[in-house]
Amino acid sequence: MYGIFEFLGYLFGYLLWFAYGLVRNFAVAILIFTVVLRALQFPLQIKSQKSMAGTMRLQKKQQELQEKYGRDRDKLNEELAKLYEKENISPTAGCTTTLVPMLLLFGVYYAIRNPLTNTLHIAKTSVEAALSYAKGLPVVGSNIEGYYGQISFMSIYSDIKNNADFLAHTGLSSADIDKLDMFSSGFKLFGLNLLDMPSSHGFWSVFILFPVLCFVTSFATSLISMKMNGQSLSLKGQQGCMNSMFLLMPLMSAWIAYSVPAAIGLYWIYSSIIGFVTTVIIHKFYNAQALTAKEEAARISYLEEAELNVQKVERKAASKPALTKKPQGSSSGGKKKKKK
């Protein structure tokens, strides 16, 4: 699993580096990056919304099946599966669209956690040599942490880049140095370093805003989306999976944002807000009432077309000339000859 996330981080790093090259600011680059990822998820979000709206539209039929087969759980599940198949609805579609952003989040995490190899795409051997050199330096070398070694290196890069033997010991090319120079100057947001972790500053520091905003935006977005679809917060019933995720995701986002670089939390905040906007837009066109009206219009159109076809057949039949019977005794050879 680690390899998959690392690979996603390596791919996402190209997009993140491209966005950073446009604006030279990491906070804005993450915003551009998030918009692109959300745009890629848009078709899946539409599918999820249509499925949720369809499920709400079928509530009456579901209740009828529950009343009929309430004591026979196997039969009830079988009939519900038939109903969903007939209506082309997947009751677990909401879970899928909840898990996909989490998968993408880990890809973003590895792109930001290893900025030298995954975002700047510097050769791994050169990165390892640079980290080894930095660890051996007095004072600043103690700031190089193992798990977040590349982030720690970026934090002290401006202090060591002018050392005379820096290039000689690291093997970094001039192109690598240019990337590092450009990348190291754009991590500030309102004076806060986006590579710092809120947990390293303590619970009462201003960095706590990142996990708090992650929780608030994630919780509010999920709650409002559920209310728009006429759902209630319950761990029972067909929406149990979605409702469980509703409770779990905001807490997970807050915990993750507290224990990882602030840039990860910023991405999650952006993602929640943009996701909410797209949800409102999609709901306008794919809510239960809109889908019901669309189906009714399609049904009426089908009936009208069928009636027109029947009328065409009747008119065609009426326009054909009636077949006349030949009189008895007549023949194609004319009158019969009289016997002599």
C-alpha positions as CSV (number, residue, x, y, z in Angstrom):
1,M,0.0,0.0,0.0
2,Y,2.9,2.3,0.8
3,G,4.2,1.9,-2.8
4,I,0.8,2.9,-4.2
5,F,0.7,6.1,-2.2
6,E,4.3,6.9,-2.9
7,F,3.6,6.4,-6.7
8,L,0.5,8.7,-6.4
9,G,2.7,11.2,-4.7
10,Y,5.2,11.0,-7.4
11,L,2.6,11.6,-10.1
12,F,0.8,14.4,-8.2
13,G,4.1,16.1,-7.7
14,Y,4.3,16.9,-11.4
15,L,1.0,18.8,-11.2
16,L,1.9,20.5,-7.9
17,W,5.3,21.6,-9.3
18,F,3.6,22.9,-12.5
19,A,1.1,24.9,-10.4
20,Y,3.8,26.3,-8.2
21,G,5.8,27.3,-11.3
22,L,2.8,29.5,-12.3
23,V,2.3,31.3,-9.1
24,R,5.4,30.9,-7.0
25,N,3.3,30.5,-3.9
26,F,2.7,27.1,-2.3
27,A,-0.7,28.0,-0.8
28,V,-2.0,29.2,-4.2
29,A,-0.4,26.2,-5.9
30,I,-2.3,23.8,-3.6
31,L,-5.5,25.6,-4.5
32,I,-4.9,25.2,-8.2
33,F,-3.9,21.6,-7.6
34,T,-7.1,20.9,-5.6
35,V,-9.3,22.4,-8.2
36,V,-7.8,20.1,-10.9
37,L,-8.2,17.0,-8.7
38,R,-11.8,18.0,-7.9
39,A,-12.6,18.5,-11.5
40,L,-11.3,14.9,-12.2
41,Q,-13.7,13.7,-9.5
42,F,-16.7,15.5,-10.9
43,P,-18.1,12.7,-13.0
44,L,-17.9,10.3,-10.0
45,Q,-19.6,12.9,-7.8
46,I,-22.4,13.2,-10.3
47,K,-22.9,9.4,-10.3
48,S,-23.0,9.4,-6.5
49,Q,-25.5,12.2,-6.3
50,K,-27.8,10.5,-8.9
51,S,-27.6,7.3,-6.8
52,M,-28.4,9.1,-3.6
53,A,-31.3,10.9,-5.2
54,G,-32.6,7.7,-6.7
55,T,-32.4,6.0,-3.3
56,M,-34.5,8.8,-1.7
57,R,-37.0,8.5,-4.6
58,L,-37.4,4.7,-3.9
59,Q,-38.0,5.1,-0.1
60,K,-41.7,4.3,-0.5
61,K,-41.0,1.1,-2.4
62,Q,-38.3,0.2,0.2
63,Q,-40.8,0.6,3.0
64,E,-43.3,-1.6,1.2
65,L,-40.7,-4.3,0.9
66,Q,-39.7,-4.0,4.5
67,E,-43.3,-4.4,5.6
68,K,-43.8,-7.4,3.4
69,Y,-40.5,-9.2,4.1
70,G,-39.5,-7.6,7.4
71,R,-39.1,-11.0,9.2
72,D,-37.2,-12.6,6.4
73,R,-33.9,-10.6,6.1
74,D,-32.5,-12.8,3.3
75,K,-35.6,-12.3,1.2
76,L,-35.7,-8.6,2.0
77,N,-32.1,-8.1,0.9
78,E,-32.8,-10.1,-2.3
79,E,-35.8,-8.0,-3.2
80,L,-34.0,-4.8,-2.4
81,A,-31.1,-5.9,-4.6
82,K,-33.6,-6.6,-7.4
83,L,-35.2,-3.1,-6.9
84,Y,-31.8,-1.4,-7.1
85,E,-30.8,-3.3,-10.2
86,K,-34.1,-2.5,-11.9
87,E,-33.8,1.2,-11.1
88,N,-30.0,1.1,-11.9
89,I,-29.1,2.5,-8.4
90,S,-26.1,1.6,-6.2
91,P,-26.7,2.1,-2.5
92,T,-23.0,2.1,-1.8
93,A,-22.1,4.8,-4.3
94,G,-21.8,7.4,-1.6
95,C,-19.2,5.3,0.2
96,T,-17.1,5.1,-2.9
97,T,-17.0,8.8,-3.4
98,T,-16.1,9.3,0.2
99,L,-13.2,6.8,0.0
100,V,-11.8,8.2,-3.3
101,P,-10.9,11.7,-1.7
102,M,-9.2,9.9,1.1
103,L,-7.1,7.9,-1.3
104,L,-6.2,11.1,-3.2
105,L,-5.4,12.7,0.2
106,F,-2.7,10.2,0.8
107,G,-1.3,10.8,-2.7
108,V,-1.1,14.5,-1.9
109,Y,0.4,13.7,1.5
110,Y,3.3,11.9,-0.1
111,A,3.8,14.6,-2.7
112,I,4.2,17.1,0.1
113,R,6.0,14.9,2.6
114,N,8.8,14.2,0.2
115,P,9.0,17.4,-1.8
116,L,12.6,16.8,-3.1
117,T,11.9,13.4,-4.8
118,N,8.2,13.6,-5.5
119,T,7.6,17.3,-6.3
120,L,10.9,18.6,-7.5
121,H,11.8,15.1,-8.8
122,I,15.4,15.3,-7.8
123,A,17.4,12.1,-8.1
124,K,17.0,9.9,-5.0
125,T,20.8,9.5,-4.6
126,S,21.3,13.3,-4.7
127,V,18.6,13.8,-2.1
128,E,20.1,11.2,0.2
129,A,23.5,12.8,-0.1
130,A,22.0,16.2,0.7
131,L,20.2,14.9,3.8
132,S,23.3,13.2,5.0
133,Y,25.3,16.4,4.6
134,A,22.7,18.5,6.3
135,K,22.6,16.1,9.3
136,G,26.3,16.5,9.8
137,L,26.1,20.3,10.1
138,P,26.3,21.8,13.6
139,V,23.1,23.4,15.1
140,V,20.9,23.2,12.0
141,G,21.7,19.5,11.4
142,S,19.8,18.6,14.6
143,N,16.6,19.8,12.9
144,I,16.7,17.1,10.2
145,E,14.0,14.5,11.2
146,G,14.0,11.0,9.8
147,Y,10.3,10.7,8.7
148,Y,10.0,14.3,7.5
149,G,13.7,14.6,6.5
150,Q,13.0,16.3,3.2
151,I,10.7,18.8,4.7
152,S,13.2,19.6,7.4
153,F,15.9,20.0,4.8
154,M,13.7,22.6,2.9
155,S,13.2,24.5,6.2
156,I,17.0,24.9,6.6
157,Y,18.0,25.1,3.0
158,S,18.3,28.9,2.9
159,D,20.8,28.6,5.8
160,I,23.1,26.1,4.2
161,K,22.9,26.8,0.4
162,N,25.8,29.2,0.5
163,N,28.2,26.8,2.2
164,A,31.3,26.5,0.0
165,D,31.3,22.7,0.1
166,F,27.5,22.2,-0.2
167,L,27.5,21.3,-3.9
168,A,30.6,19.2,-3.6
169,H,29.1,16.9,-0.9
170,T,25.6,16.6,-2.3
171,G,26.0,16.1,-6.1
172,L,23.1,18.4,-6.8
173,S,23.1,19.8,-10.3
174,S,22.7,23.5,-11.1
175,A,19.1,22.7,-12.3
176,D,18.4,21.1,-8.9
177,I,19.7,24.2,-7.1
178,D,17.5,26.4,-9.3
179,K,14.5,24.3,-8.3
180,L,15.4,24.4,-4.6
181,D,15.9,28.2,-4.7
182,M,12.5,28.8,-6.3
183,F,10.7,26.3,-4.2
184,S,12.1,27.3,-0.8
185,S,10.8,30.8,-1.0
186,G,7.1,30.2,-1.3
187,F,5.9,28.3,1.8
188,K,4.6,31.2,3.8
189,L,0.8,31.8,4.4
190,F,0.1,34.9,6.7
191,G,3.6,34.4,8.2
192,L,3.0,30.7,8.8
193,N,5.3,28.1,7.3
194,L,3.2,25.5,5.5
195,L,5.8,22.8,6.0
196,D,5.5,23.0,9.8
197,M,3.3,20.5,11.7
198,P,0.7,21.9,14.1
199,S,1.6,19.2,16.6
200,S,5.2,20.5,16.8
201,H,3.9,23.9,17.9
202,G,1.5,22.7,20.6
203,F,-2.3,22.6,20.9
204,W,-2.7,26.3,21.7
205,S,-0.6,27.7,18.8
206,V,-2.2,29.5,15.8
207,F,-1.4,26.4,13.8
208,I,-4.3,24.7,15.5
209,L,-6.5,26.6,13.0
210,F,-5.6,24.1,10.3
211,P,-7.1,20.9,12.0
212,V,-10.0,23.0,13.4
213,L,-10.9,24.3,10.0
214,C,-10.5,20.8,8.5
215,F,-13.0,19.5,11.0
216,V,-15.5,22.3,10.6
217,T,-15.4,22.4,6.7
218,S,-15.6,18.6,6.4
219,F,-18.4,18.3,9.0
220,A,-20.5,21.2,7.6
221,T,-20.1,20.0,4.0
222,S,-21.2,16.5,4.9
223,L,-24.1,17.6,7.0
224,I,-25.5,20.1,4.5
225,S,-25.1,17.6,1.7
226,M,-27.1,15.0,3.6
227,K,-29.9,17.5,4.4
228,M,-30.1,18.5,0.7
229,N,-30.7,14.9,-0.1
230,G,-33.3,14.5,2.6
231,Q,-31.2,12.2,4.7
232,S,-31.0,12.1,8.5
233,L,-28.0,11.2,10.6
234,S,-28.5,7.6,11.6
235,L,-26.2,4.6,11.7
236,K,-29.0,2.2,10.7
237,G,-30.7,1.5,7.4
238,Q,-29.5,1.6,3.8
239,Q,-27.4,4.8,4.4
240,G,-25.5,3.3,7.3
241,C,-22.2,3.2,5.4
242,M,-22.5,6.8,4.4
243,N,-23.6,8.0,7.8
244,S,-20.6,6.2,9.4
245,M,-18.3,8.0,7.1
246,F,-20.1,11.2,7.9
247,L,-19.0,10.9,11.5
248,L,-15.6,9.4,10.8
249,M,-14.2,11.6,8.1
250,P,-14.3,15.0,9.9
251,L,-12.5,13.5,12.9
252,M,-9.9,11.8,10.7
253,S,-9.3,15.0,8.7
254,A,-8.7,16.9,12.0
255,W,-6.4,14.3,13.4
256,I,-4.4,14.1,10.1
257,A,-4.2,17.8,9.8
258,Y,-2.8,18.1,13.4
259,S,-0.1,15.5,12.9
260,V,1.2,16.3,9.3
261,P,2.6,19.4,7.6
262,A,0.1,22.3,7.5
263,A,0.0,22.2,3.7
264,I,-1.9,18.9,4.0
265,G,-4.5,20.5,6.2
266,L,-4.8,23.4,3.8
267,Y,-5.4,21.0,0.9
268,W,-8.2,19.3,2.9
269,I,-9.8,22.6,3.7
270,Y,-9.7,23.6,0.0
271,S,-11.1,20.2,-1.0
272,S,-14.0,20.4,1.4
273,I,-15.0,23.9,0.3
274,I,-14.8,23.2,-3.4
275,G,-16.5,19.9,-2.9
276,F,-19.4,21.7,-1.2
277,V,-19.8,24.1,-4.1
278,T,-19.9,21.3,-6.6
279,T,-22.3,19.4,-4.5
280,V,-24.7,22.3,-4.5
281,I,-24.5,22.7,-8.2
282,I,-25.0,19.0,-8.9
283,H,-27.9,18.8,-6.5
284,K,-29.7,21.4,-8.4
285,F,-29.9,19.2,-11.4
286,Y,-29.9,15.7,-9.9
287,N,-32.1,15.9,-6.8
288,A,-34.9,13.4,-6.2
289,Q,-37.6,15.8,-7.4
290,A,-35.7,16.6,-10.6
291,L,-35.1,13.0,-11.4
292,T,-38.8,12.1,-10.8
293,A,-39.9,14.9,-13.0
294,K,-37.5,13.8,-15.7
295,E,-38.7,10.3,-15.6
296,E,-42.3,11.4,-15.7
297,A,-41.6,13.6,-18.7
298,A,-39.9,10.7,-20.4
299,R,-42.9,8.4,-19.6
300,I,-45.3,10.9,-21.1
301,S,-43.2,11.4,-24.1
302,Y,-43.0,7.6,-24.6
303,L,-46.8,7.3,-24.3
304,E,-47.4,10.1,-26.8
305,E,-45.0,8.6,-29.2
306,A,-46.7,5.2,-28.9
307,E,-50.1,6.8,-29.5
308,L,-48.8,8.6,-32.6
309,N,-47.4,5.3,-33.9
310,V,-50.8,3.6,-33.4
311,Q,-52.6,6.5,-35.2
312,K,-50.2,6.2,-38.2
313,V,-50.9,2.4,-38.5
314,E,-54.6,3.0,-38.4
315,R,-54.4,5.8,-41.0
316,K,-52.3,3.6,-43.2
317,A,-54.7,0.7,-42.9
318,A,-57.7,3.0,-43.7
319,S,-56.0,4.4,-46.8
320,K,-55.6,0.9,-48.5
321,P,-58.3,0.1,-51.2
322,A,-60.7,-2.7,-50.2
323,L,-60.2,-6.0,-52.1
324,T,-63.3,-6.9,-54.4
325,K,-64.3,-10.5,-55.0
326,K,-64.7,-11.8,-58.5
327,P,-68.3,-12.8,-59.5
328,Q,-69.0,-16.5,-59.6
329,G,-68.9,-18.1,-63.0
330,S,-66.4,-15.7,-64.4
331,S,-63.1,-16.8,-65.6
332,S,-60.0,-15.3,-67.2
333,G,-60.7,-17.1,-70.4
334,G,-64.0,-15.3,-71.1
335,K,-67.4,-16.9,-71.6
336,K,-67.7,-20.6,-71.6
337,K,-68.7,-22.2,-75.0
338,K,-72.1,-23.8,-75.3
339,K,-72.3,-27.4,-76.0
340,K,-73.6,-28.3,-79.4
